[in-house]
């Protein structure tokens, strides 16, 4: 088997992107196997995740992204501790390691231990040279660097255990949306995708809403009405019912449309089926708060005139190859190891 080269990696990524555009043809019954192993991974959400990576792996973006990639001939072993909160969420880290010519030591999440494996197997079929660059492990050892994603609690363990090697340690992050009152019904409908895709379990999902004083919350609820069927998923409904009962018992002020609870709260991280909100007097006030909270924010979704990077409504779950988690450039980190 011939060795992996950057040219081979580019061709393979482009081919994979095209194949992922047809999830059921590409993976077939495998989608149903994954669906049966994790109740949150519905067929719809699995296909959504696969299509998102297909969009990411388009020819033009791959060409542009690889201009930043330094391919190494002296491979390092990169330990990857992957998250499993939404389907294939850790696959971008795998792509980064393979694109740089390094070896991925992959510790899969028990919540997503099938789908990523299937896609990597497909990638190896496209380019067999990747076979020498992939190793699945139960426990990391003999690694040169680590990229680990987990909770705020697990990150403390990661910080200690991996402190002696180059590392990227990711913690909990959330995304926010800022309304300025000029949004169209279509904007709010698109915002619904940022809130409800993958049941709101991803760090790119909106968990906090900022809107101006005097804003009519009925406009928001009317705009997201088409997402009401989410309440038919039993695990989501259990969370909705539980949080609703807590607010009612505690007589906490909240809004309720039958599938999403809105509660005023200064925190960023809201419970599942709940969206925290905060009123503001000026965008300057919001910008100041977002700046203070920047280390806890993954994405800002807004059309308002904010002096910070932001996504358009409906785009938070459609990142580009260069939209790195926690705004830490993974490829740049890997380039420095060469």
C-alpha positions as CSV (number, residue, x, y, z in Angstrom):
1,X,0.0,0.0,0.0
2,X,1.4,3.4,-1.0
3,X,1.8,6.1,1.6
4,X,-0.7,8.9,2.2
5,X,0.0,12.2,0.5
6,X,-1.7,15.5,0.8
7,X,-2.9,15.1,-2.8
8,X,-4.5,11.8,-2.0
9,X,-6.1,13.2,1.2
10,X,-7.7,16.1,-0.8
11,X,-9.1,13.8,-3.5
12,X,-10.5,11.4,-0.8
13,X,-12.1,14.2,1.2
14,X,-13.8,15.5,-2.0
15,X,-15.0,12.0,-2.9
16,X,-16.3,11.5,0.6
17,X,-18.2,14.8,0.5
18,X,-20.0,13.7,-2.7
19,X,-20.9,10.3,-1.3
20,X,-22.2,11.8,2.0
21,X,-24.7,13.9,-0.1
22,X,-26.8,10.7,-0.4
23,X,-26.9,9.3,3.2
24,X,-29.3,6.5,2.7
25,X,-27.6,5.3,-0.5
26,X,-24.2,5.6,1.1
27,X,-24.9,4.0,4.5
28,X,-28.2,2.3,4.0
29,X,-29.4,0.1,6.9
30,X,-26.5,1.3,9.0
31,X,-28.5,4.5,9.8
32,X,-31.2,2.4,11.4
33,X,-28.6,0.5,13.4
34,X,-27.3,3.7,14.8
35,X,-30.8,5.0,15.4
36,X,-31.6,1.9,17.5
37,X,-28.5,2.4,19.7
38,X,-29.2,6.0,20.8
39,X,-32.8,7.4,21.1
40,X,-31.5,10.9,20.5
41,X,-30.0,9.9,17.2
42,X,-33.2,9.8,15.1
43,X,-33.0,9.0,11.4
44,X,-33.7,12.6,10.6
45,X,-30.9,13.9,12.8
46,X,-28.4,11.3,11.5
47,X,-29.1,12.3,8.0
48,X,-28.9,16.0,8.9
49,X,-25.5,15.5,10.4
50,X,-24.2,13.5,7.4
51,X,-25.5,16.2,5.0
52,X,-23.9,18.9,7.1
53,X,-20.5,17.2,6.6
54,X,-21.3,16.8,2.9
55,X,-21.8,20.5,2.6
56,X,-18.6,21.1,4.6
57,X,-16.6,18.8,2.3
58,X,-17.3,20.7,-1.0
59,X,-14.5,21.0,-3.5
60,X,-14.0,24.8,-3.2
61,X,-13.9,24.8,0.6
62,X,-11.5,21.8,0.7
63,X,-9.1,23.6,-1.7
64,X,-9.2,26.8,0.3
65,X,-8.9,25.0,3.7
66,X,-5.9,22.9,2.6
67,X,-3.9,26.0,1.8
68,X,-3.7,26.4,5.6
69,X,-2.8,22.7,6.2
70,X,0.8,21.7,6.6
71,X,1.1,18.0,5.7
72,X,3.8,16.2,7.7
73,X,5.8,13.2,6.6
74,X,6.8,12.5,10.2
75,X,3.5,11.6,11.7
76,X,2.6,12.3,15.3
77,X,0.1,10.3,17.3
78,X,-2.8,12.6,18.2
79,X,-5.2,11.3,20.9
80,X,-8.8,12.2,20.2
81,X,-11.4,12.0,22.9
82,X,-14.6,12.6,21.0
83,X,-17.9,14.0,22.3
84,X,-21.2,12.2,21.5
85,X,-23.9,14.7,22.2
86,X,-25.0,14.9,18.5
87,X,-24.3,12.6,15.6
88,X,-20.7,12.8,14.2
89,X,-19.8,15.8,16.3
90,X,-16.2,14.6,16.7
91,X,-15.6,13.9,13.0
92,X,-14.1,17.3,12.2
93,X,-11.2,16.6,14.7
94,X,-10.6,13.3,12.8
95,X,-10.5,15.2,9.5
96,X,-8.0,17.7,10.9
97,X,-5.6,15.0,12.1
98,X,-5.8,13.1,8.8
99,X,-5.5,16.2,6.7
100,X,-2.2,17.0,8.4
101,X,-0.8,13.5,7.8
102,X,-0.9,12.6,11.5
103,X,-2.2,9.4,13.2
104,X,-5.6,9.6,15.0
105,X,-5.9,7.6,18.2
106,X,-9.6,7.7,18.5
107,X,-11.5,7.3,21.8
108,X,-15.1,7.2,20.7
109,X,-18.0,8.3,22.8
110,X,-20.2,5.5,23.9
111,X,-23.1,7.7,22.7
112,X,-21.7,7.8,19.1
113,X,-19.5,4.7,18.7
114,X,-21.0,3.5,15.4
115,X,-21.7,6.3,13.0
116,X,-18.3,7.9,12.9
117,X,-16.7,4.4,12.6
118,X,-18.9,3.7,9.6
119,X,-17.9,7.0,7.9
120,X,-14.2,6.5,8.6
121,X,-14.5,2.9,7.1
122,X,-16.0,4.5,4.0
123,X,-13.2,7.0,3.8
124,X,-10.6,4.1,4.0
125,X,-12.4,2.4,1.2
126,X,-12.0,5.5,-0.9
127,X,-8.3,5.9,0.1
128,X,-6.8,2.8,1.7
129,X,-3.7,4.8,2.8
130,X,-5.8,6.2,5.6
131,X,-5.9,2.7,7.2
132,X,-2.4,3.3,8.7
133,X,-3.6,6.7,10.1
134,X,-6.5,5.4,12.2
135,X,-6.5,3.5,15.5
136,X,-9.4,3.0,17.9
137,X,-8.5,2.9,21.5
138,X,-10.3,2.4,24.8
139,X,-7.6,4.2,26.7
140,X,-5.1,6.8,25.4
141,X,-1.4,5.9,25.7
142,X,1.8,6.7,23.8
143,X,0.5,9.9,22.3
144,X,2.3,13.1,21.2
145,X,-0.7,15.5,21.6
146,X,-4.3,15.4,22.7
147,X,-7.6,17.0,21.6
148,X,-10.2,16.2,24.2
149,X,-13.8,17.4,24.3
150,X,-16.0,17.0,27.4
151,X,-17.9,18.7,30.1
152,X,-16.6,21.4,32.5
153,X,-16.0,18.6,35.0
154,X,-14.2,16.2,32.7
155,X,-12.0,19.1,31.4
156,X,-10.4,19.5,34.9
157,X,-9.4,15.8,34.7
158,X,-8.1,16.3,31.1
159,X,-6.2,19.4,32.1
160,X,-4.4,17.4,34.8
161,X,-3.9,14.2,32.9
162,X,-2.7,15.7,29.6
163,X,-0.8,18.7,31.0
164,X,2.6,17.4,29.9
165,X,1.8,17.2,26.2
166,X,0.5,19.8,23.7
167,X,-3.3,19.8,24.0
168,X,-6.6,21.3,23.2
169,X,-9.1,20.8,26.0
170,X,-12.7,21.8,25.2
171,X,-15.4,22.5,27.9
172,X,-19.1,23.2,27.8
173,X,-20.1,26.0,25.5
174,X,-23.5,27.4,24.4
175,X,-24.7,29.6,21.6
176,X,-26.9,32.7,21.8
177,X,-29.2,34.6,19.5
178,X,-29.7,38.4,19.5
179,X,-32.9,39.8,18.1
180,X,-33.2,43.5,17.3
181,X,-36.9,43.5,16.4
182,X,-36.4,43.8,12.6
183,X,-36.5,40.1,12.0
184,X,-38.8,38.7,9.4
185,X,-41.0,35.6,10.0
186,X,-38.5,33.7,7.8
187,X,-35.6,34.8,10.1
188,X,-37.4,33.5,13.1
189,X,-38.3,30.3,11.3
190,X,-34.6,29.8,10.5
191,X,-33.7,30.6,14.1
192,X,-35.9,27.6,15.0
193,X,-33.4,25.3,13.3
194,X,-30.6,26.9,15.5
195,X,-32.7,26.0,18.5
196,X,-34.2,22.7,17.7
197,X,-31.8,20.8,15.4
198,X,-30.5,17.7,17.2
199,X,-33.0,18.5,20.0
200,X,-30.9,21.4,21.2
201,X,-28.1,19.1,22.4
202,X,-25.2,20.7,20.6
203,X,-22.9,23.5,21.6
204,X,-24.0,25.3,18.4
205,X,-27.6,25.2,19.5
206,X,-29.1,28.4,20.8
207,X,-29.8,28.2,24.5
208,X,-30.1,31.9,25.3
209,X,-32.2,34.6,23.6
210,X,-31.6,38.4,23.9
211,X,-34.3,40.7,22.7
212,X,-35.1,44.4,23.1
213,X,-37.4,45.7,25.8
214,X,-40.9,45.8,24.5
215,X,-40.4,43.0,22.0
216,X,-43.6,41.0,21.5
217,X,-42.7,37.4,22.3
218,X,-45.7,36.2,20.3
219,X,-43.7,37.1,17.2
220,X,-41.1,34.6,18.2
221,X,-43.5,31.9,19.1
222,X,-45.4,32.3,15.9
223,X,-42.2,32.1,13.9
224,X,-41.1,28.8,15.3
225,X,-44.5,27.1,15.1
226,X,-43.5,24.5,12.5
227,X,-41.1,22.9,14.9
228,X,-44.0,21.8,17.2
229,X,-43.6,18.1,16.3
230,X,-40.4,18.0,18.4
231,X,-42.7,17.4,21.4
232,X,-43.6,14.0,20.0
233,X,-40.2,12.7,20.8
234,X,-40.5,11.0,24.2
235,X,-37.2,12.0,25.7
236,X,-37.6,15.6,24.7
237,X,-41.2,15.6,26.0
238,X,-40.0,14.2,29.3
239,X,-37.6,17.1,29.7
240,X,-40.3,19.6,28.7
241,X,-42.8,18.1,31.2
242,X,-40.2,18.0,34.0
243,X,-39.0,21.6,33.6
244,X,-42.6,22.9,33.2
245,X,-43.6,21.2,36.4
246,X,-40.6,22.7,38.2
247,X,-41.5,26.2,37.0
248,X,-45.2,25.8,38.0
249,X,-44.4,24.4,41.4
250,X,-42.0,27.2,42.1
251,X,-44.3,29.8,40.5
252,X,-41.5,30.9,38.3
253,X,-42.4,33.3,35.6
254,X,-42.2,31.7,32.1
255,X,-43.7,31.5,28.7
256,X,-45.0,28.3,27.2
257,X,-46.2,27.4,23.7
258,X,-46.6,23.7,24.3
259,X,-43.2,22.6,23.1
260,X,-40.7,25.2,24.3
261,X,-40.5,27.0,27.6
262,X,-39.0,30.5,27.8
263,X,-37.6,31.7,31.2
264,X,-35.8,34.9,32.1
265,X,-32.4,34.0,33.3
266,X,-28.9,35.6,33.2
267,X,-27.2,32.2,32.7
268,X,-26.3,30.9,29.2
269,X,-26.9,27.2,29.7
270,X,-30.6,26.4,29.7
271,X,-32.1,23.0,30.4
272,X,-33.4,20.9,27.5
273,X,-36.7,22.1,26.1
274,X,-36.1,25.5,27.8
275,X,-34.7,28.7,26.2
276,X,-33.4,31.4,28.6
277,X,-34.0,35.0,27.6
278,X,-32.9,38.4,28.6
279,X,-34.2,41.8,27.7
280,X,-31.8,44.6,26.8
281,X,-32.0,48.4,26.4
282,X,-29.2,48.8,23.8
283,X,-27.0,46.6,21.6
284,X,-24.0,48.1,23.3
285,X,-25.2,46.5,26.6
286,X,-25.5,43.1,24.8
287,X,-22.1,43.4,23.2
288,X,-20.5,44.1,26.6
289,X,-22.1,41.0,28.1
290,X,-21.2,38.8,25.1
291,X,-17.6,40.0,25.4
292,X,-17.5,39.0,29.1
293,X,-19.0,35.6,28.3
294,X,-16.9,35.0,25.2
295,X,-15.1,32.0,26.6
296,X,-18.5,30.3,27.2
297,X,-20.0,31.1,23.8
298,X,-19.7,28.9,20.7
299,X,-21.8,30.9,18.2
300,X,-23.7,34.2,18.1
301,X,-26.7,34.2,15.7
302,X,-28.0,37.5,14.7
303,X,-28.6,40.0,11.9
304,X,-28.2,42.9,14.4
305,X,-25.3,45.3,13.9
306,X,-22.9,43.6,16.4
307,X,-19.2,44.2,16.5
308,X,-18.4,40.5,16.8
309,X,-18.3,37.4,14.6
310,X,-21.8,36.0,14.0
311,X,-23.8,33.5,12.0
312,X,-27.0,34.2,10.1
313,X,-30.2,32.7,11.3
314,X,-30.3,29.0,10.5
315,X,-26.6,28.6,9.9
316,X,-25.2,27.6,13.3
317,X,-25.3,23.9,12.5
318,X,-23.7,24.3,9.1
319,X,-20.1,25.3,9.9
320,X,-17.3,25.6,7.4
321,X,-14.1,23.6,7.6
322,X,-12.5,26.6,9.2
323,X,-15.2,27.2,11.8
324,X,-13.2,25.5,14.6
325,X,-14.8,24.5,18.0
326,X,-14.1,27.0,20.8
327,X,-12.5,29.3,18.1
328,X,-9.3,27.4,18.6
329,X,-7.7,26.7,15.2
330,X,-7.1,22.9,15.3
331,X,-5.1,22.8,12.1
332,X,-2.8,25.6,13.3
333,X,-2.3,23.6,16.5
334,X,-1.4,20.5,14.5
335,X,0.8,22.4,12.2
336,X,2.9,23.5,15.1
337,X,3.6,19.9,16.1
338,X,5.4,19.2,12.7
